[in-house]
């Protein structure tokens, strides 16, 4: 798991061959103005999901993980809390859904705050719990770039 400000994204481009393109997109002016929904960057290998939502209380959150994609989650507006736990420290709640590349887990992990202008990188061993309220529910605009592994 990585958490940093977008201006430092160049430091992490070596982690995966498609991360330079992902960060170039996130740094572009066009990215912040896109409507909600899925936007193809390089077909199913690299795409963005633009979201606007209200953060939720911790009790409504759940752990998730992905096997086929790295998540680069960039907070455009607002602030949210996220959770992180190593996949091996959690228990499977729902069987892996290969079509959705989605695994739901139970257990404990660490919470941290992600303000606007910051991104996280979650790889296949990183369970995460996004979209949590810092103290009370608040509006967040976020772009999640899915990077095929």
C-alpha positions in Angstrom: 0.0 0.0 0.0 1.2 3.5 -0.9 -0.2 6.9 0.1 1.3 10.1 -1.3 0.5 13.4 -2.9 -0.1 13.4 -6.7 2.9 15.7 -7.2 5.1 12.7 -6.0 3.6 10.1 -8.3 6.7 9.9 -10.5 8.4 8.2 -7.5 6.1 5.1 -8.0 5.9 4.8 -11.8 8.5 1.9 -11.7 6.1 -0.3 -9.7 4.2 -1.4 -12.8 4.6 -0.7 -16.6 1.1 1.0 -16.8 1.5 3.3 -13.8 3.2 6.1 -15.8 0.1 6.2 -18.1 -2.2 6.1 -15.0 -0.5 9.0 -13.3 -0.2 11.0 -16.5 -4.0 10.7 -16.8 -4.6 11.7 -13.2 -2.3 14.7 -13.6 -4.2 15.9 -16.7 -6.7 18.7 -16.5 -9.2 16.5 -18.4 -9.3 13.9 -15.6 -10.9 16.1 -13.0 -13.6 17.2 -15.3 -14.9 13.8 -16.4 -18.4 12.8 -15.6 -19.1 9.9 -13.2 -18.7 6.4 -14.7 -16.1 4.3 -16.4 -13.6 5.8 -18.9 -11.4 3.6 -21.0 -7.7 4.6 -21.2 -6.2 1.5 -22.7 -9.2 -0.9 -22.9 -9.5 -3.4 -20.1 -5.8 -3.0 -19.2 -6.2 0.5 -17.9 -9.4 2.3 -17.2 -10.7 5.0 -14.8 -13.9 5.0 -12.7 -15.0 8.5 -11.7 -17.1 8.6 -8.5 -19.0 11.2 -6.5 -20.5 10.0 -3.2 -21.0 10.7 0.5 -18.6 9.0 2.8 -20.0 6.4 5.3 -19.5 5.5 8.9 -16.8 2.8 9.7 -19.6 0.4 10.7 -20.9 0.4 7.1 -17.5 -0.3 5.6 -16.0 -3.7 4.5 -12.7 -5.0 3.4 -12.2 -5.7 -0.2 -9.3 -6.9 -2.4 -8.7 -7.6 -6.1 -6.6 -10.1 -7.9 -6.5 -8.9 -11.5 -6.2 -5.1 -11.0 -4.1 -2.7 -9.0 -6.2 0.2 -7.6 -4.9 3.7 -7.8 -7.4 5.7 -5.8 -7.1 9.5 -6.2 -9.2 11.9 -4.1 -10.0 14.9 -6.3 -12.3 16.8 -3.8 -13.0 16.2 -0.2 -11.4 14.0 2.4 -12.0 10.3 3.3 -10.7 7.7 5.6 -9.5 4.4 4.2 -8.5 1.1 5.7 -5.5 -1.1 4.9 -4.7 -4.7 5.9 -2.5 -7.3 4.4 -4.7 -9.9 2.7 -3.2 -12.7 4.7 -4.4 -11.3 8.0 -8.1 -11.3 7.1 -10.7 -14.0 6.7 -12.8 -14.5 3.5 -16.4 -13.4 4.0 -17.6 -14.0 0.4 -16.0 -16.1 -2.2 -13.9 -14.3 -4.9 -16.1 -13.1 -7.8 -13.8 -13.5 -10.8 -16.1 -11.6 -13.1 -16.1 -8.5 -10.9 -12.5 -9.1 -9.6 -13.9 -8.6 -6.1 -13.2 -10.4 -2.8 -14.9 -9.4 0.5 -13.1 -10.0 3.7 -13.5 -9.7 7.5 -10.9 -8.7 10.1 -9.0 -5.8 11.5 -6.6 -3.3 9.9 -5.4 0.3 10.1 -7.3 3.4 9.1 -5.7 6.6 7.6 -6.9 9.8 6.1 -6.7 10.7 2.4 -7.2 14.4 1.6 -7.8 15.9 -1.8 -4.7 15.8 -4.0 -3.5 12.5 -2.6 -3.6 8.9 -4.0 -3.3 5.4 -2.7 -2.0 2.3 -4.5 -3.5 -1.0 -3.5 -1.9 -4.1 -5.0 -3.3 -7.7 -4.9 -2.0 -8.4 -1.4 -3.5 -5.1 -0.1 -7.0 -5.4 1.3 -8.6 -2.0 1.6 -11.7 -0.3 2.9 -12.5 2.9 1.0 -15.1 5.6 1.3 -15.2 6.1 5.1 -16.1 9.3 6.8 -13.4 11.2 8.7 -15.9 12.2 11.4 -19.3 12.8 9.7 -20.4 11.9 6.2 -19.1 14.3 3.6 -19.0 14.6 -0.2 -16.0 13.1 -2.0 -15.1 13.1 -5.7 -12.6 10.3 -6.5 -11.0 8.7 -9.5 -10.1 5.0 -9.3 -7.7 3.9 -12.0 -7.7 0.1 -12.5 -4.4 -1.2 -13.7 -4.3 -4.8 -15.0 -1.6 -7.0 -13.4 
